[in-house]
C-alpha cells in the first residue's frame, strides 16, 4: 500500500529548505517588512525632481533598486512559505500581507517611469552622456522610452499599480482551489489503496509502469479536475480579460504584442517556435507514441499512457542523495565557480524536495538578488527527478551568476532565454550518463530520458502555448471563455498534434486545468525556445569543447544585459534562423529513430 500524503509538520527537516537564510525568525521578517515600507520616502523624496539633472536621476534609480532588493527578499520569503504549504492559514495571511506591501511600494514608485517618459525629447540621451554612472541603467532606460506610446497618465499608472494585488486574484484563486481545496479519490489496484494528489499523480502515477494504476489514477485525477472546471475557467477567463483590457488601454494592436514586448520578442519569433515545432515534430512524436503502444502491448493509446516507461525494469530507483551526486558530476564540465553553486544547493538545504499536503506542484527555482536561490520539487526516487533537479539548479546557477556579474536592473534575462540554461543542464546530465557506458540498454534508457525532456518542452508546454494563442484570438474577438470552450480548444490542439496516434477522451481535454503557466503571460512557448537554444548549444559543445563552454558561461554571466537574440549570438547560436528550430526537431527525430532501432534489435536478438 502506498504511504499516506504527509502534512508539512511530518516532513523530515532534511527534506525541506532552510528559509532561515532569508530571515531567522518571523519577527525578523515582520520587522524588515515594516522598515521597507517606512523607507519608501528614500525614493519618493525624488518625486517631481527627475528633470533637474542626470546626477539626481542616478541617485533616484540607485535608491529605488536598493529598496526593491530588500522588498523582493521580503516577498520571496512569503512566497516560499506559501508554496511549501498553501493550506496553512498563517502562510496565506503572510502572503496577502506581503502582496499588499509590495503593491503599495509599486504604486508609490510609478512616478519614476512617468516622470522619465515626460522628460523633453533627448533628455535621457543627454543624461546618459553626462553621467557615467547611468551607463548600467542605459538598457532599462531605453526599453522604457520604447514603451512611451503605450504609457498612460501618471495618475492612471499609479492607480493601476495600486490594483496589482487585485489583478493577481485570478491566479491566487486558481492556486487556492488547486492546492488547498481540491481533493481526489484514492484508487484500488490489485488489493492496494493508492491516495491521489496533484503531486502523487504528476510525479509518480502518470509515469507508472502499471497500466491499471496509471489509468485509474488518471480517472480519479480527472474527476477531481472536472468538479472545479467552471471555477478554474472563470479564474482563467478573468485573467485573459484583464490582459485584453490592458492591451487596449495601452493602445497595442493585440494582447500578444503587449505580452511579447517585455520579452523583447517579435511576433515572428513567437510564431516561428509554435508553428515550426508543431508542424515538423508531430510526425516524430506520433511514431514515438506508436512505439510505446507496441512495446507496452496496448490495444488503445490514451493520453494518460504517453508518459508510461518503455522499459520499467531498467529504470532503477535513485535516492535524492545519489541524484545530487550524479547531477554534480555531470555539471562538473561547467567549471569551479558554477560547481560551487551546485554543491551549496545540495548541501546547504536550498532544495525543498519532500512531499506534503498543500505543497505546490511541479518544480520551480526562486532566485533572489543578493541571496542564493531556492528550489521546490517533490522527490519520487526515479531518475526523471534527477533531470528535474538538474533543470532547476540550472536556473539557480544561471541567475546567481547573472546577479554576481550584473546589477539588479540587468540581472534577469528575457523569458525567451530563461529556459535555455535549465534545459542545457538536462542535456549535460544525459551526455554524462551516456558517456559512462557502451551498454545499448543504458543508451536506450538515456534516450528515453532525453525524450522526456523534449516531450515536456516541445510537446506539453508548446501545446499550452498553442492553446494560449487560440484563447487570446477568441478574447480579442470578444468571444466568451468558458470551461467547455477551454476543453474543446484543448481537445482540438491535442487532436491536431497527435492525429490518430491517440484516442481522445474528455479527461484528456481537461489538462488545461493542470498548469499555472497560463497566469504568467506568454510563458509556455518559451520552454520550447529555451530548449531549441540549448540543443544548438549542446551540439557546439560536442563539436568545439572548452571554447563553447567558455562562451556559454560568459553568456550566463551576462544575465539580462542584452536581448535574447544577442545572448544567443554571444553563445554562438542564431535564434533568428528557423533552421536552428528545425535542427532541434531533427535531433528529436533522430533520437526516436535510434530508439526504435534499439528496440527492434532487441526483438530480433
Backbone torsions as a table, in degrees:
resi	resn	phi	psi	omega
1	UNK	NA	138.4	178.5
2	UNK	-68.5	151.3	178.7
3	UNK	-71.1	153.3	178.6
4	UNK	-71.2	158.4	176.7
5	UNK	-74.3	125.6	-175.3
6	UNK	-76.1	155.3	166.7
7	UNK	-80.6	166.0	-179.1
8	UNK	-60.2	-39.2	-178.1
9	UNK	-65.1	-22.7	-177.7
10	UNK	-87.9	-9.6	-178.8
11	UNK	-75.8	130.1	178.3
12	UNK	-57.0	139.5	-177.9
13	UNK	-57.1	-34.6	-178.6
14	UNK	-64.6	-18.0	179.3
15	UNK	-94.9	4.4	-177.6
16	UNK	-115.2	160.9	176.1
17	UNK	-80.6	159.0	-179.1
18	UNK	-104.2	96.6	-178.3
19	UNK	-79.7	-2.4	175.2
20	UNK	-67.2	-16.7	174.5
21	UNK	-66.2	-24.0	176.5
22	UNK	-89.0	-55.3	178.7
23	UNK	-143.2	129.8	-177.7
24	UNK	-64.5	-38.5	-176.8
25	UNK	-138.1	164.9	174.8
26	UNK	-61.6	-35.7	179.3
27	UNK	-62.7	-41.2	178.3
28	UNK	-62.7	-39.4	179.2
29	UNK	-64.1	-47.6	179.7
30	UNK	-60.3	-41.0	-179.5
31	UNK	-63.6	-43.9	179.7
32	UNK	-67.2	-37.7	176.8
33	UNK	-58.8	-45.6	179.2
34	UNK	-64.6	-40.0	-178.4
35	UNK	-69.6	-35.5	177.3
36	UNK	-62.9	-45.9	178.9
37	UNK	-63.5	-38.7	-179.1
38	UNK	-70.5	-21.3	-177.8
39	UNK	-89.5	3.2	-176.9
40	UNK	-58.6	-30.1	-178.0
41	UNK	-68.3	-14.1	174.8
42	UNK	-65.5	-20.9	178.2
43	UNK	-103.9	-46.3	-175.7
44	UNK	-67.3	-14.6	177.4
45	UNK	-64.9	-15.8	179.2
46	UNK	-89.0	-2.9	-175.7
47	UNK	-59.4	132.3	178.6
48	UNK	81.9	4.6	-172.3
49	UNK	-122.7	1.6	-172.6
50	UNK	-69.2	-12.3	176.3
51	UNK	-88.8	1.9	-176.0
52	UNK	-80.5	-18.1	178.9
53	UNK	161.4	161.3	-177.9
54	UNK	-64.5	-37.7	-178.3
55	UNK	-65.0	-35.7	180.0
56	UNK	-71.0	-38.6	176.4
57	UNK	-62.0	-42.3	179.2
58	UNK	-62.0	-44.7	179.0
59	UNK	-59.9	-41.0	-179.4
60	UNK	-65.4	-46.4	-178.9
61	UNK	-65.6	-37.7	176.8
62	UNK	-64.1	-43.2	-179.4
63	UNK	-65.1	-42.4	179.1
64	UNK	-62.8	-45.7	-178.2
65	UNK	-63.1	-43.1	-179.0
66	UNK	-62.8	-42.3	-178.9
67	UNK	-71.5	-38.1	179.8
68	UNK	-68.9	-28.5	174.7
69	UNK	-62.0	-43.6	177.6
70	UNK	-66.8	-42.6	-177.2
71	UNK	-64.1	-38.9	-178.7
72	UNK	-70.5	-28.6	174.2
73	UNK	-65.9	-42.4	176.3
74	UNK	-61.8	-45.7	-179.6
75	UNK	-65.9	-36.9	-179.9
76	UNK	-63.7	-41.4	179.7
77	UNK	-59.7	-46.4	-179.7
78	UNK	-65.1	-40.6	179.7
79	UNK	-63.9	-45.7	-178.3
80	UNK	-65.2	-39.7	176.4
81	UNK	-63.2	-39.3	179.9
82	UNK	-66.0	-39.8	-177.3
83	UNK	-75.2	-25.4	179.0
84	UNK	-73.1	-25.3	176.0
85	UNK	-163.2	95.0	-178.8
86	UNK	-74.5	-7.9	179.0
87	UNK	-86.5	-13.1	-176.8
88	UNK	-76.6	118.3	-178.5
89	UNK	-59.7	-33.6	179.2
90	UNK	-66.1	-39.3	177.6
91	UNK	-66.5	-38.6	177.9
92	UNK	-64.1	-42.8	-179.0
93	UNK	-67.2	-41.5	-180.0
94	UNK	-63.7	-41.1	179.3
95	UNK	-62.3	-43.0	179.0
96	UNK	-64.9	-41.3	-179.3
97	UNK	-64.2	-43.8	178.6
98	UNK	-64.5	-43.8	179.7
99	UNK	-60.5	-41.7	178.3
100	UNK	-62.5	-41.4	-178.2
101	UNK	-66.5	-45.6	-179.4
102	UNK	-67.0	-34.2	176.1
103	UNK	-64.2	-41.1	178.8
104	UNK	-61.5	-44.1	178.5
105	UNK	-63.3	-45.9	-179.4
106	UNK	-58.6	-39.7	179.0
107	UNK	-65.6	-42.3	-178.9
108	UNK	-66.2	-29.5	-173.7
109	UNK	-95.1	3.5	179.5
110	UNK	-64.5	-19.7	-179.3
111	UNK	-61.7	-27.6	-175.7
112	UNK	-62.9	-54.2	-179.7
113	UNK	-64.4	-40.7	-178.3
114	UNK	-62.6	-43.9	-178.8
115	UNK	-68.8	-37.6	178.3
116	UNK	-63.3	-41.8	-179.1
117	UNK	-70.3	-22.5	179.8
118	UNK	-87.2	-8.0	179.0
119	UNK	-63.3	147.7	179.0
120	UNK	-57.2	151.4	-179.8
121	UNK	-51.7	130.5	177.3
122	UNK	89.6	-8.1	-176.8
123	UNK	-65.4	-47.6	-179.0
124	UNK	-60.8	-41.8	179.1
125	UNK	-60.9	-40.4	179.1
126	UNK	-69.4	-35.7	176.3
127	UNK	-60.7	-41.6	-178.6
128	UNK	-64.9	-32.8	178.6
129	UNK	-74.1	-36.7	-175.1
130	UNK	-80.4	-33.2	-171.8
131	UNK	-116.6	102.5	179.8
132	UNK	-57.9	-29.8	-178.9
133	UNK	-64.3	-19.4	179.9
134	UNK	-81.4	-6.8	-175.6
135	UNK	-56.9	-38.8	-178.5
136	UNK	-71.8	-14.5	176.6
137	UNK	-100.2	0.5	-174.1
138	UNK	-58.6	-44.3	-177.5
139	UNK	-61.2	-49.1	-177.5
140	UNK	-68.0	-33.6	178.7
141	UNK	-67.7	-40.5	179.5
142	UNK	-69.1	-36.2	175.9
143	UNK	-64.6	-38.4	178.5
144	UNK	-64.3	-44.3	-179.5
145	UNK	-61.8	-32.9	178.4
146	UNK	-67.1	-19.6	179.6
147	UNK	-86.2	-3.7	-173.1
148	UNK	-53.8	-41.7	179.8
149	UNK	-63.5	-15.3	-176.2
150	UNK	-111.5	7.3	-179.9
151	UNK	-86.6	153.3	179.4
152	UNK	-108.9	-178.8	-178.9
153	UNK	-63.7	153.9	179.1
154	UNK	-54.4	-39.3	-179.7
155	UNK	-64.9	-43.0	-179.8
156	UNK	-66.2	-42.0	179.6
157	UNK	-61.4	-38.6	180.0
158	UNK	-67.4	-41.7	178.8
159	UNK	-63.1	-45.0	-179.6
160	UNK	-62.3	-40.6	178.6
161	UNK	-65.2	-36.3	180.0
162	UNK	-69.0	-17.8	179.9
163	UNK	-97.2	7.5	-174.3
164	UNK	-61.9	-34.2	178.0
165	UNK	-66.7	-37.0	176.4
166	UNK	-67.2	-40.5	179.5
167	UNK	-62.6	-25.3	178.8
168	UNK	-83.9	0.1	-176.5
169	UNK	-60.7	-40.5	179.5
170	UNK	-57.7	-42.9	179.8
171	UNK	-66.6	-42.0	179.7
172	UNK	-66.3	-35.8	176.5
173	UNK	-62.1	-44.2	177.3
174	UNK	-58.9	-48.2	-177.9
175	UNK	-65.2	-40.4	179.4
176	UNK	-61.7	-45.8	179.6
177	UNK	-63.4	-43.3	-175.9
178	UNK	-70.9	-43.4	-170.7
179	UNK	-100.1	-27.7	-174.7
180	UNK	-106.5	-31.3	-171.5
181	UNK	-109.0	-36.1	-172.7
182	UNK	-70.3	134.3	176.4
183	UNK	-128.4	160.0	-178.1
184	UNK	-133.0	148.7	178.9
185	UNK	-76.1	140.3	172.6
186	UNK	-67.1	158.2	179.5
187	UNK	-121.1	148.9	178.4
188	UNK	-105.2	123.3	178.9
189	UNK	-135.6	118.7	178.4
190	UNK	50.8	44.8	174.8
191	UNK	82.9	-1.1	179.2
192	UNK	-113.2	147.9	179.0
193	UNK	-101.2	134.3	-179.2
194	UNK	-122.7	115.2	177.4
195	UNK	-70.9	138.6	-177.6
196	UNK	-109.9	132.7	174.0
197	UNK	-143.3	171.4	176.2
198	UNK	-56.0	-48.6	-176.3
199	UNK	-65.8	-45.4	-176.6
200	UNK	-66.5	-36.6	179.4
201	UNK	-69.7	-47.7	-172.4
202	UNK	-77.5	-22.4	-179.2
203	UNK	-106.0	-6.7	-176.4
204	UNK	-137.7	-69.7	-170.9
205	UNK	-61.6	-36.1	-177.8
206	UNK	-63.3	-24.9	-179.6
207	UNK	-110.4	15.3	-176.5
208	UNK	-76.3	139.5	180.0
209	UNK	-69.1	-18.9	179.1
210	UNK	-76.5	113.5	-179.8
211	UNK	-62.0	-38.5	-179.6
212	UNK	-64.4	-45.2	-179.9
213	UNK	-67.5	-42.0	-179.6
214	UNK	-60.8	-47.1	-176.3
215	UNK	-75.8	-38.7	-179.0
216	UNK	-70.3	-37.6	177.9
217	UNK	-68.4	-35.2	177.0
218	UNK	-66.2	-37.2	178.1
219	UNK	-64.8	-43.1	177.9
220	UNK	-65.1	-44.5	179.1
221	UNK	-59.3	-43.1	-178.3
222	UNK	-68.9	-35.6	176.5
223	UNK	-63.0	-38.3	177.1
224	UNK	-64.1	-42.9	177.5
225	UNK	-63.6	-44.4	-176.4
226	UNK	-57.1	-37.3	-178.6
227	UNK	-64.7	-22.9	-176.9
228	UNK	-109.6	9.4	-170.8
229	UNK	-60.5	-40.2	-178.0
230	UNK	-72.4	-38.0	177.9
231	UNK	-64.6	-46.4	-179.0
232	UNK	-66.5	-36.9	178.7
233	UNK	-65.4	-40.2	178.7
234	UNK	-63.4	-41.6	178.9
235	UNK	-63.0	-46.4	-178.6
236	UNK	-68.2	-39.3	178.0
237	UNK	-60.7	-38.8	178.3
238	UNK	-64.6	-40.3	178.2
239	UNK	-63.4	-45.1	-179.8
240	UNK	-64.4	-43.5	179.6
241	UNK	-61.7	-40.3	178.1
242	UNK	-59.0	-44.7	-178.7
243	UNK	-66.6	-40.1	179.3
244	UNK	-64.1	-45.0	179.5
245	UNK	-61.2	-43.0	-179.9
246	UNK	-64.7	-39.1	-179.7
247	UNK	-64.0	-35.5	179.2
248	UNK	-75.0	-39.8	177.4
249	UNK	-59.6	-36.3	-175.6
250	UNK	-94.0	9.1	173.5
251	UNK	63.3	39.5	170.4
252	UNK	-88.9	153.6	177.2
253	UNK	-69.8	-26.8	-179.7
254	UNK	-157.4	162.6	175.9
255	UNK	-65.8	-32.3	178.7
256	UNK	-62.4	-44.3	177.9
257	UNK	-59.7	-42.8	-179.6
258	UNK	-63.0	-42.4	-176.3
259	UNK	-75.5	-26.7	179.1
260	UNK	-80.4	-24.9	-175.5
261	UNK	-56.3	-48.2	179.0
262	UNK	-63.9	-23.5	179.1
263	UNK	-80.9	-7.6	-176.3
264	UNK	56.7	45.7	-176.8
265	UNK	-127.0	137.1	176.9
266	UNK	-85.9	162.3	177.6
267	UNK	-65.6	-26.7	177.1
268	UNK	-66.9	-42.4	178.1
269	UNK	-63.8	-42.3	-180.0
270	UNK	-62.6	-49.2	-178.3
271	UNK	-67.2	-33.8	-178.6
272	UNK	-61.1	-41.6	178.4
273	UNK	-65.1	-51.3	-176.7
274	UNK	-63.5	-46.5	-174.0
275	UNK	-74.5	-46.1	-175.1
276	UNK	-64.9	-47.8	-176.4
277	UNK	-68.2	-44.6	-179.6
278	UNK	-59.0	-47.9	-175.7
279	UNK	-67.0	-45.8	-171.3
280	UNK	-90.9	-20.9	179.7
281	UNK	-85.5	-28.9	-174.6
282	UNK	-50.9	-47.9	-179.7
283	UNK	-60.4	-37.8	179.1
284	UNK	-65.4	-43.3	-177.0
285	UNK	-71.8	-30.5	175.0
286	UNK	-66.8	-37.0	175.9
287	UNK	-64.1	-39.5	178.6
288	UNK	-65.0	-42.3	178.3
289	UNK	-63.6	-39.7	178.9
290	UNK	-64.5	-37.0	177.4
291	UNK	-63.9	-44.5	179.4
292	UNK	-62.4	-43.3	-179.9
293	UNK	-59.0	-42.8	-178.5
294	UNK	-69.3	-49.9	-176.2
295	UNK	-65.9	-38.5	-178.7
296	UNK	-81.6	-7.9	178.9
297	UNK	67.1	38.6	-177.7
298	UNK	-92.0	137.7	175.3
299	UNK	-73.7	-35.2	-178.9
300	UNK	-134.8	140.5	178.1
301	UNK	-100.4	116.0	178.2
302	UNK	-105.7	166.0	179.0
303	UNK	-55.4	-39.9	-176.7
304	UNK	-73.0	-4.5	177.6
305	UNK	-95.4	-8.3	-171.7
306	UNK	-64.7	-27.1	-179.1
307	UNK	-102.2	8.8	178.7
308	UNK	-63.6	138.0	-179.7
309	UNK	-70.5	139.3	-179.7
310	UNK	-78.8	-26.9	-177.5
311	UNK	-139.3	71.0	-174.2
312	UNK	-60.3	-26.2	-179.6
313	UNK	-71.9	-17.6	178.0
314	UNK	-112.9	39.7	175.2
315	UNK	-122.9	73.7	-172.9
316	UNK	-61.1	145.9	175.7
317	UNK	-67.9	144.7	178.8
318	UNK	-138.3	132.8	179.9
319	UNK	-78.2	164.9	177.3
320	UNK	-60.1	-43.2	-178.6
321	UNK	-63.4	-41.5	177.6
322	UNK	-64.9	-39.1	179.5
323	UNK	-64.7	-40.4	178.5
324	UNK	-59.1	-44.3	-179.6
325	UNK	-65.0	-42.6	-179.4
326	UNK	-63.9	-45.1	-179.9
327	UNK	-64.1	-42.6	-179.9
328	UNK	-61.4	-41.8	177.6
329	UNK	-63.7	-42.9	-177.3
330	UNK	-64.4	-34.7	-177.0
331	UNK	-89.9	4.2	179.2
332	UNK	-60.1	-25.5	-179.7
333	UNK	-65.0	-16.5	-178.4
334	UNK	-85.3	3.3	171.3
335	UNK	92.9	174.7	-172.1
336	UNK	-67.3	-45.2	-176.0
337	UNK	-61.8	-45.6	177.9
338	UNK	-65.7	-42.1	-178.2
339	UNK	-61.7	-34.4	178.1
340	UNK	-64.1	-37.0	177.8
341	UNK	-65.5	-44.9	-179.6
342	UNK	-62.2	-45.6	-179.2
343	UNK	-62.4	-43.2	179.7
344	UNK	-63.7	-38.1	179.6
345	UNK	-58.9	-38.4	-174.9
346	UNK	-87.5	-20.6	-175.6
347	UNK	-108.0	-15.1	-175.5
348	UNK	-113.7	22.4	174.9
349	UNK	57.7	51.9	170.3
350	UNK	-86.2	-14.4	-171.8
351	UNK	-109.6	127.0	173.7
352	UNK	-99.8	104.0	-171.7
353	UNK	-118.7	5.6	175.1
354	UNK	-77.6	170.5	177.2
355	UNK	-118.2	136.5	177.8
356	UNK	-156.5	161.6	177.0
357	UNK	-59.1	133.9	175.2
358	UNK	86.9	-4.5	-179.3
359	UNK	-77.2	142.9	178.8
360	UNK	-58.7	145.4	-179.6
361	UNK	-85.0	170.4	178.9
362	UNK	69.7	-145.8	-178.5
363	UNK	-151.3	151.2	174.9
364	UNK	-155.6	163.3	173.2
365	UNK	-121.6	125.3	177.4
366	UNK	-104.6	112.8	-178.6
367	UNK	-105.4	125.7	-173.0
368	UNK	-114.9	117.7	-176.5
369	UNK	-58.0	131.4	-179.1
370	UNK	86.9	-6.2	178.8
371	UNK	-129.7	-179.9	173.0
372	UNK	-87.1	169.0	-179.6
373	UNK	-82.8	162.7	171.6
374	UNK	-126.2	141.7	-177.8
375	UNK	-121.8	132.6	175.3
376	UNK	-114.4	133.0	173.1
377	UNK	-160.9	170.4	175.1
378	UNK	-119.3	117.8	-174.2
379	UNK	-81.9	138.5	-175.6
380	UNK	-132.4	19.5	176.3
381	UNK	57.1	33.7	173.0
382	UNK	-129.1	156.8	-174.1
383	UNK	-64.8	-23.1	176.1
384	UNK	-59.4	-34.2	178.0
385	UNK	-62.9	-32.8	177.9
386	UNK	-65.2	-37.7	177.1
387	UNK	-67.8	-38.4	175.8
388	UNK	-62.8	-42.6	179.2
389	UNK	-61.7	-45.2	177.7
390	UNK	-61.1	-40.3	179.2
391	UNK	-60.0	-51.7	-175.6
392	UNK	-69.2	-36.2	177.3
393	UNK	-70.4	-19.8	172.5
394	UNK	-65.3	-40.6	174.4
395	UNK	-63.1	-43.6	-178.0
396	UNK	-62.0	-49.5	-179.2
397	UNK	-60.8	-43.5	-179.5
398	UNK	-62.6	-54.6	-172.8
399	UNK	-73.6	-26.7	175.7
400	UNK	-75.2	-36.0	173.7
401	UNK	-65.9	-43.0	177.5
402	UNK	-58.1	-42.8	179.9
403	UNK	-69.3	-30.0	-179.0
404	UNK	-71.2	-32.0	-174.2
405	UNK	-110.4	-5.6	179.7
406	UNK	-131.0	149.1	173.0
407	UNK	-74.8	168.0	-168.1
408	UNK	-56.5	-38.3	-176.6
409	UNK	-64.0	-22.3	-178.0
410	UNK	-117.3	13.3	-171.2
411	UNK	-82.5	-33.9	-171.6
412	UNK	-105.9	125.2	-177.8
413	UNK	-81.1	174.9	176.4
414	UNK	-60.2	150.2	175.7
415	UNK	-58.0	-27.9	-179.6
416	UNK	-61.1	-30.3	-178.3
417	UNK	-98.7	-19.6	-164.3
418	UNK	-61.0	-29.7	-177.5
419	UNK	-90.0	-1.5	179.3
420	UNK	-69.0	-48.4	-179.5
421	UNK	-64.7	-32.4	-179.4
422	UNK	-72.1	-44.5	179.2
423	UNK	-72.5	-28.4	174.1
424	UNK	-57.0	-41.1	-179.8
425	UNK	-65.2	-33.9	176.0
426	UNK	-65.2	-40.3	179.2
427	UNK	-67.9	-36.9	177.2
428	UNK	-66.5	-37.3	177.5
429	UNK	-64.6	-44.3	178.6
430	UNK	-62.0	-42.8	179.4
431	UNK	-61.3	-41.0	179.4
432	UNK	-63.8	-46.8	-179.1
433	UNK	-64.5	-39.3	-177.5
434	UNK	-69.9	-31.1	-176.7
435	UNK	-77.3	-11.2	-174.9
436	UNK	-83.2	-10.6	-176.1
437	UNK	-159.8	152.2	174.9
438	UNK	-98.1	4.9	-177.9
439	UNK	-63.6	126.5	-176.9
440	UNK	-64.9	-32.7	-179.2
441	UNK	-70.0	-37.0	176.2
442	UNK	-65.9	-43.4	178.9
443	UNK	-60.1	-41.4	178.3
444	UNK	-61.4	-42.0	-178.5
445	UNK	-66.8	-40.6	178.8
446	UNK	-64.7	-39.6	177.2
447	UNK	-58.8	-40.8	179.2
448	UNK	-64.4	-35.1	176.8
449	UNK	-67.3	-41.5	175.9
450	UNK	-60.4	-42.3	179.8
451	UNK	-65.9	-29.8	173.4
452	UNK	-61.9	-41.2	178.6
453	UNK	-63.9	-47.0	-179.7
454	UNK	-67.9	-34.8	176.0
455	UNK	-61.5	-44.8	-177.9
456	UNK	-60.7	-44.7	-173.8
457	UNK	-92.2	-40.7	-175.6
458	UNK	-89.6	-11.7	179.8
459	UNK	-119.8	-67.6	-176.3
460	UNK	-54.1	-58.3	-175.4
461	UNK	-74.6	-33.5	178.3
462	UNK	-64.0	-41.9	179.4
463	UNK	-71.1	-26.4	169.4
464	UNK	-63.0	-42.5	179.1
465	UNK	-62.8	-37.7	177.5
466	UNK	-67.3	-38.8	176.2
467	UNK	-62.0	-43.9	177.7
468	UNK	-57.1	-44.5	-178.5
469	UNK	-59.2	-41.2	-179.4
470	UNK	-72.3	-36.1	178.7
471	UNK	-65.6	-45.7	-179.0
472	UNK	-65.3	-34.5	177.5
473	UNK	-62.9	-42.4	177.5
474	UNK	-65.2	-43.8	-176.6
475	UNK	-64.6	-39.8	178.8
476	UNK	-66.4	-21.3	177.4
477	UNK	-94.7	10.5	177.8
478	UNK	59.8	34.6	175.2
479	UNK	-93.3	150.2	-176.6
480	UNK	-68.7	145.5	175.0
481	UNK	-114.3	104.5	-178.0
482	UNK	-120.6	173.8	178.3
483	UNK	-59.3	-42.4	179.5
484	UNK	-64.3	-42.7	179.1
485	UNK	-60.9	-45.8	-178.7
486	UNK	-64.4	-41.3	178.3
487	UNK	-66.8	-41.0	178.7
488	UNK	-64.1	-43.9	179.4
489	UNK	-63.4	-42.5	179.0
490	UNK	-63.1	-41.2	177.5
491	UNK	-60.9	-41.5	179.2
492	UNK	-64.0	-41.6	-179.5
493	UNK	-64.4	-46.4	179.8
494	UNK	-63.6	-44.2	-178.2
495	UNK	-64.7	-38.9	-179.8
496	UNK	-64.5	-38.2	-177.3
497	UNK	-78.9	-45.9	-172.1
498	UNK	-89.3	-20.5	-179.9
499	UNK	57.6	-141.7	-177.5
500	UNK	-84.4	8.6	176.6
501	UNK	-74.9	-12.7	-174.5
502	UNK	-134.3	136.4	173.9
503	UNK	-87.4	112.6	-175.7
504	UNK	-76.5	135.1	177.5
505	UNK	-126.9	164.0	177.4
506	UNK	-64.1	-33.6	179.3
507	UNK	-63.6	-40.7	-179.9
508	UNK	-61.3	-33.6	-178.3
509	UNK	-68.5	-17.0	-178.9
510	UNK	-81.4	-0.5	-175.7
511	UNK	-67.6	-9.7	173.3
512	UNK	-63.5	-17.0	-177.1
513	UNK	-85.1	-8.9	-167.7
514	UNK	-85.4	-31.3	-170.7
515	UNK	-104.0	140.9	176.9
516	UNK	-83.1	-5.7	-171.5
517	UNK	-64.2	-22.7	-179.1
518	UNK	-64.1	-18.0	-179.6
519	UNK	-95.8	10.1	-175.2
520	UNK	-119.4	33.9	-179.1
521	UNK	70.0	-152.7	179.3
522	UNK	-85.5	73.1	-179.2
523	UNK	-96.4	-43.4	-172.5
524	UNK	-52.4	-44.8	-176.0
525	UNK	-65.3	-23.4	-176.6
526	UNK	-68.1	-21.4	174.3
527	UNK	-60.8	-40.7	179.6
528	UNK	-70.7	-38.2	177.7
529	UNK	-62.4	-44.9	-179.4
530	UNK	-63.3	-42.7	-179.3
531	UNK	-70.6	-32.4	174.4
532	UNK	-60.4	-45.3	179.8
533	UNK	-64.8	-46.4	-177.4
534	UNK	-68.0	-31.5	176.3
535	UNK	-62.8	-44.9	177.9
536	UNK	-64.8	-39.3	-179.0
537	UNK	-67.9	-38.1	179.4
538	UNK	-63.3	-37.5	177.9
539	UNK	-63.6	-39.3	178.5
540	UNK	-67.3	-35.4	177.0
541	UNK	-65.6	-40.6	177.3
542	UNK	-62.1	-38.9	-175.5
543	UNK	-80.6	-39.3	-170.7
544	UNK	-107.0	-24.3	-178.2
545	UNK	74.1	-132.0	-171.3
546	UNK	-57.0	-41.1	178.6
547	UNK	-56.4	-39.9	178.8
548	UNK	-68.5	-39.5	177.6
549	UNK	-62.6	-42.2	179.1
550	UNK	-61.5	-43.2	177.6
551	UNK	-61.9	-40.0	-178.7
552	UNK	-63.7	-43.6	180.0
553	UNK	-65.1	-39.2	177.0
554	UNK	-65.0	-34.9	177.5
555	UNK	-66.3	-41.7	177.5
556	UNK	-61.6	-41.3	-179.0
557	UNK	-68.0	-22.0	179.3
558	UNK	-70.9	-15.2	177.5
559	UNK	57.0	-122.6	179.2
560	UNK	-113.7	27.0	-176.4
561	UNK	-73.4	-9.4	178.8
562	UNK	-135.6	169.2	178.1
563	UNK	-70.1	162.3	179.6
564	UNK	-60.7	-36.7	178.0
565	UNK	-66.5	-37.8	179.0
566	UNK	-68.4	-39.1	177.5
567	UNK	-63.0	-43.2	178.9
568	UNK	-61.3	-43.0	180.0
569	UNK	-65.8	-34.8	175.9
570	UNK	-59.2	-37.1	179.0
571	UNK	-79.6	-14.6	179.0
572	UNK	102.9	19.7	-176.9
573	UNK	-122.0	135.2	178.2
574	UNK	-101.4	98.9	-179.1
575	UNK	-83.2	-3.6	177.0
576	UNK	-84.1	-9.0	-178.4
577	UNK	-99.6	119.6	-179.4
578	UNK	-63.5	-15.9	176.2
579	UNK	-62.5	-29.6	177.4
580	UNK	-65.3	-40.3	178.9
581	UNK	-68.1	-45.2	-179.1
582	UNK	-62.9	-35.7	178.9
583	UNK	-63.8	-39.3	178.1
584	UNK	-65.7	-42.0	177.8
585	UNK	-63.6	-41.9	178.4
586	UNK	-60.8	-36.8	178.9
587	UNK	-63.5	-42.9	176.5
588	UNK	-60.4	-43.7	178.1
589	UNK	-59.6	-39.0	179.7
590	UNK	-66.9	-35.2	176.8
591	UNK	-64.5	-43.1	-179.8
592	UNK	-66.6	-41.3	177.7
593	UNK	-60.8	-44.7	-179.8
594	UNK	-64.1	-39.4	179.6
595	UNK	-63.2	-43.6	178.4
596	UNK	-60.6	-41.8	179.7
597	UNK	-63.8	-41.1	-179.2
598	UNK	-65.2	-40.1	177.1
599	UNK	-69.4	-35.6	178.5
600	UNK	-65.3	-41.1	178.4
601	UNK	-61.8	-40.8	179.7
602	UNK	-65.3	-39.7	-179.6
603	UNK	-64.4	-38.7	-176.7
604	UNK	-84.4	-10.8	-176.8
605	UNK	-68.6	NA	NA
